Amino acid sequence: MSKIYVVGTCDTKSDELRFACDCIRKAGAKPILVDVSTATPDEEADITAETVASHHPNGSAAVLGLTDRGQAVSTMAEALKRYLLSRKDVGAVLGLGGSGNTAIVTEAMRALPVGVPKIMVSTLASGNVASFVGPTDIMMMHAVTDIAGLNAISRTVIGNAAHAAAGMARSRVPKARKSKPAIGYTMFGVTTACVNEIRRRLEPASESFVFHATGTGGQSFEKLADSGFFDGVFDITTTEVADYLVGGILPCTEDRFGAFMRNPIPYVGSVGACDMVNFGARDTVPSRFAGRKFHVHNPHVTLMRTTPEENAKIGAFIVERLNRMTGPVRFLLPLKGVSAIDAEGQPFHDPAADVALFEAIRKGWKRAKNRKLIELDLHINDPAFATAAVAALDDIS
């Protein structure tokens, strides 16, 4: 029977953690109390801090007894991640705590597969939780009161979380058997026409999984690719690179494209929406970008046109990673524009900037049997571009 791992620092949250375990037990599931205290471990926990710490690559001495709290949190998080990944009976993970425990537990949660129930009751859950949730399916529940003693509020919140974890663990959604190929896509509003046309041509013979290229969207796309979920991908919209290099609010990470360097998945990509950097409302754009070309997409989203210099850097970033991919790769350059607003008569039409992007990719491209660069005298949203993309995947699948 799968178990619910209840994780926290028993030296400060023992009563609350044990209350959660009691709730889970009464709900008919089996809790496992895991202590991640770094100062005064609880030897009566089901899984002691010493046991967790021993999973750190450098052993328990790298985790326990450290005077630097920040370092202790970091090393315990690494140890917990490795511990949970070593288990074959994880039905759910429930974490309780403040900033330190939230950092420890969510790092381990992010390493678990999508679909494993993960609930984090945290005092930080009502703010920006992007750094905790990342690209996976962590449920953040606001603790309301501090997790510092049991009271009418904390019993209710923790009890609800415990019952939710028990319910999810006991009523797992059966893992669907793939009856047709799973195809991953990256998309933005300005590349929707392209992606929808590709999907129209491939469905219903394949199942589509579309990811909004919002930084975490790209990370989720690659997390599933890393897990072997996809049979092929259309990474049409690589715009997150622009935000990463220029300073927008929807950036990728340094590991963008890493999943395809590590896994030989049939890969068809392009430079969709690399003409723009994303910001919030117009008055939130940093002053250093004064004088640049902007397009107000809506009251909450402001787009900034990339320059030739920026596009050269974006192209260099992308091609360096394409050259390191081990599987079959087809990369398509739409020479007449990379987004809906990068076309003749549209606000971001800038042939010189696009040429800089394309030239950087041409210049950096290393020829190999598994990779082919395809240049098309088309706009990215032209139906013929979608036709070429489908043909490219057919060629390498």
C-alpha positions, -999 to +999 in steps of 0.1 A: +000+000+000+013+034-009+021+057+020+017+094+028+050+110+037+044+138+062+075+160+063+086+187+086+110+198+113+100+179+143+121+200+166+097+229+161+065+214+145+062+180+162+026+185+175+013+198+142+030+170+122+017+143+145-018+158+144-016+155+106-005+119+109-034+112+132-059+127+107-045+106+079-046+075+099-083+081+109-090+087+072-078+051+064-044+059+050-009+051+063+012+081+073+050+081+076+064+109+097+097+122+082+119+146+103+140+171+085+153+190+115+189+201+111+196+212+147+178+188+171+165+157+153+136+137+167+147+101+172+111+090+175+101+100+140+093+071+116+121+084+094+147+102+113+167+133+101+198+111+103+183+087+078+172+115+054+206+132+057+225+100+049+211+103+014+231+134+007+259+127-017+285+138+009+268+119+038+249+131+069+279+153+080+271+176+051+236+182+065+234+179+103+251+201+129+259+230+105+260+265+120+250+281+088+212+277+086+210+286+049+235+259+041+217+234+063+184+240+046+200+236+012+218+204+020+187+189+038+166+197+007+190+178-015+190+149+009+152+148+012+149+149-026+172+119-030+155+101-001+120+104-016+132+095-051+146+063-036+112+053-023+088+031-043+057+036-020+051+073-021+013+078-024+015+115-015+037+140+003+024+165+028+047+192+041+040+217+070+061+247+079+075+281+075+101+294+051+129+269+058+107+238+057+088+251+027+121+254+008+132+219+019+100+201+011+091+218-021+125+212-036+120+175-030+084+177-043+096+193-076+117+162-083+088+138-080+068+129-111+038+149-121+007+131-108+021+122-074+000+142-049+020+170-032+005+194-007+025+221+011+009+239+040+030+270+043+030+304+059+042+317+026+015+302+004-005+334-001+023+352-019+043+346-050+049+308-048+065+304-083+099+295-068+083+268-047+060+253-072+082+255-103+071+234-132+052+207-113+018+201-097+024+212-061-007+224-042+002+253-019-022+258+011-019+289+032-015+281+069-034+313+079-019+313+114+017+304+119+024+268+124+033+273+160+009+253+181-025+237+176-055+259+178-090+261+162-076+275+129-044+253+126-064+221+133-088+230+106-063+239+080-039+210+087-068+186+090-081+196+056-047+192+041-043+158+057-077+146+045-070+159+010-037+140+009-054+108+022-081+112-004-057+116-032-035+088-022-065+064-017-083+074-048-054+077-073-064+084-109-053+053-128-023+060-150-036+063-185-023+039-211-012+058-242-032+046-271-017+071-295+015+092-297+019+120-272+030+153-288+042+183-268+039+219-280+050+253-269+027+282-277+021+319-271-009+339-283+012+352-312+020+317-324-014+301-317-024+300-354+007+279-362+003+254-333-034+250-339-028+243-375-002+216-367-026+201-341-054+201-367-033+181-390-021+155-364-052+150-344-070+127-336-042+103-345-021+119-317-028+134-283-017+170-279-001+186-248+002+224-252+023+245-229+020+283-225+056+297-230+055+316-197+088+304-182+072+278-159+053+266-189+085+258-208+099+241-177+068+219-173+071+210-210+107+200-205+100+182-172+076+159-190+101+155-219+128+145-193+104+118-179+100+102-214+064+113-217+065+126-252+069+107-285+078+139-303+077+177-298+070+209-316+090+235-297+076+263-319+077+290-293+111+297-277+103+332-266+113+325-230+150+328-241+144+365-249+131+371-214+159+352-199+186+371-217+171+406-218+153+407-184+116+400-189+092+385-165+087+352-182+122+338-185+134+302-190+163+289-170+199+281-181+186+246-187+162+255-215+165+228-242+184+206-216+157+179-218+164+174-254+202+173-249+196+145-224+169+126-242+169+117-280+132+127-285+122+137-321+124+175-319+110+201-343+117+236-331+115+273-342+120+308-330+084+317-323+079+350-305+116+357-301+108+392-313+095+402-278+103+405-242+074+404-216+066+428-188+036+435-167+015+467-169+032+495-189+043+514-158+062+484-145+087+483-173+122+491-159+134+526-167+165+513-184+143+504-214+130+539-219+128+548-256+123+512-268+094+500-290+065+487-269+032+471-276+005+470-249-010+436-253-035+442-225-036+463-193-015+436-176+010+426-203+034+449-221+056+436-249+090+451-259+105+445-293+139+429-293+168+447-310+192+432-336+219+429-309+195+411-285+183+388-313+219+379-321+224+368-285+191+349-285+201+330-317+235+322-303+219+308-271+195+286-290+219+272-316+245+263-290+220+241-273+206+227-306+241+216-314+242+195-283+210+176-289+216+139-294+183+129-310+168+138-344+164+176-348+147+197-374+148+235-367+127+258-389+134+295-396+103+315-407+120+342-427+089+364-431+083+368-394+083+350-360+050+361-345+016+375-353+028+411-347+061+406-366+047+408-401+045+435-426+022+463-413+023+449-378+039+468-348+069+446-343+078+442-380+116+447-380+134+427-408+169+438-395+162+423-361+149+391-376+179+388-399+202+391-368+184+362-352+185+340-383+221+348-390+232+340-355+216+306-359+231+300-393+266+311-381+265+288-351+249+258-367+271+226-367+261+202-393+254+166-382+235+136-394+208+140-367+202+177-373+189+198-402+183+235-404+153+244-426+148+279-439+113+288-452+103+320-470+071+320-449+056+337-418+054+314-388+016+315-388+013+307-425-005+273-430+024+262-452+048+266-423+027+242-403+027+218-432+065+220-432+067+214-395+045+183-397+066+170-426+097+176-405+083+155-376+073+127-401+108+127-414+124+120-380+097+099-362 
